[in-house]
Amino acid sequence: MVKYIYIYIYIYIYICAEWGNCKSKLVQLVTGVKQGGVLFPVLFIVYVDDIICKLEISGYECRIARKYVGILMYADDLLLISALNCNLRKMIKRCEEEMAWLDICFNVNESCHVRCGPGYKKPW
């Protein structure tokens, strides 16, 4: 029974825009997950767990105490960590490919990078 309630909740979602006292007509939302929905974290982890696993076995090593820390996640934010620029670029490319395969938007243009060490001023 509970399964059918979740299906109903996510199939019959209607939204409208509100500005002041005016509201648009209702439009059925046919893709995505409700913002702030309780299932969002679970569904997101099911999808992005593949990214973590693929980066861990990719050979772009970044380990602390033998634990892979090349990718850290919080909600829908990713932090990629690499000792080499070329590996970081490969990690970003791998994330782009995996997200495209999952049909999830991964906007590299909204990303930033931080470099540390003696070569931090060298071109990216």
C-alpha positions in Angstrom: 0.0 0.0 0.0 2.8 2.5 0.9 4.5 1.8 -2.4 1.4 2.9 -4.2 1.2 6.1 -2.2 4.7 7.0 -3.2 4.0 6.3 -6.8 0.8 8.4 -6.6 2.7 11.2 -5.0 5.3 11.3 -7.7 3.0 10.7 -10.7 0.4 13.3 -9.9 2.4 16.4 -9.1 1.0 19.7 -10.4 2.8 23.0 -10.0 2.0 26.7 -10.6 3.9 30.0 -10.5 2.8 32.6 -8.0 3.6 36.3 -8.2 1.9 38.6 -5.8 -1.8 37.7 -5.9 -1.6 36.1 -9.3 -1.2 32.4 -9.9 -0.6 30.6 -13.2 -2.6 27.6 -14.3 -1.6 24.2 -12.9 0.8 22.2 -15.0 1.7 18.6 -14.4 5.3 18.0 -13.5 6.4 14.9 -15.4 10.1 14.7 -14.6 12.3 15.1 -11.6 11.8 14.9 -7.9 10.1 17.4 -5.7 12.4 20.0 -4.1 12.8 19.1 -0.5 11.1 15.7 -0.9 12.0 13.1 1.6 12.9 10.6 -1.1 15.3 12.9 -2.9 18.4 12.0 -0.9 17.7 8.3 -1.3 17.0 8.4 -5.0 20.0 10.7 -5.6 22.4 8.4 -3.8 21.1 5.4 -5.7 22.1 7.2 -8.9 25.3 8.8 -7.9 26.8 5.8 -6.1 28.0 4.6 -9.5 30.0 7.8 -9.9 31.8 7.2 -6.5 32.5 3.6 -7.4 33.8 4.3 -10.8 36.1 7.1 -9.6 37.4 4.9 -6.8 38.5 2.1 -9.3 39.6 4.6 -12.0 43.2 4.9 -10.6 43.0 8.6 -10.0 44.3 8.0 -6.5 43.6 10.3 -3.6 43.6 8.2 -0.4 43.9 8.9 3.3 44.6 5.9 5.5 43.9 3.7 2.5 40.4 5.1 2.2 39.5 6.7 -1.2 38.7 10.4 -0.7 38.9 11.6 -4.4 35.2 12.5 -4.3 33.3 13.9 -1.4 29.6 14.6 -1.6 27.1 16.6 0.3 23.5 16.5 -1.0 23.9 17.3 -4.7 27.4 19.0 -4.4 30.6 17.2 -5.4 34.1 17.9 -4.3 36.8 16.2 -6.5 40.3 16.0 -5.0 43.4 15.1 -6.9 47.1 15.6 -6.5 47.5 16.1 -10.3 45.7 18.5 -12.6 45.6 16.0 -15.4 43.8 13.5 -13.1 41.4 16.1 -11.9 40.4 16.8 -15.6 39.9 13.1 -16.1 37.8 12.9 -13.0 35.6 15.8 -14.2 35.2 14.1 -17.6 34.3 10.8 -15.9 31.6 12.6 -13.9 30.3 14.3 -17.0 30.0 11.0 -18.8 28.3 9.2 -16.0 25.8 12.0 -15.3 25.0 12.2 -19.0 24.4 8.4 -19.0 22.1 8.9 -16.0 20.4 11.9 -17.8 21.4 14.2 -14.9 22.6 17.7 -15.7 26.3 18.2 -14.6 27.3 21.8 -15.3 31.0 22.1 -15.4 30.7 25.8 -16.1 29.3 26.3 -12.6 32.4 24.6 -11.1 35.5 26.1 -9.6 38.9 24.8 -8.6 41.4 25.6 -5.9 45.1 24.8 -6.3 47.6 24.5 -3.5 51.4 24.2 -3.4 54.3 25.7 -5.2 52.7 25.5 -8.7 49.4 27.1 -7.7 49.9 30.1 -10.1 50.6 27.9 -13.1 47.9 27.8 -15.8 45.1 25.3 -15.2 
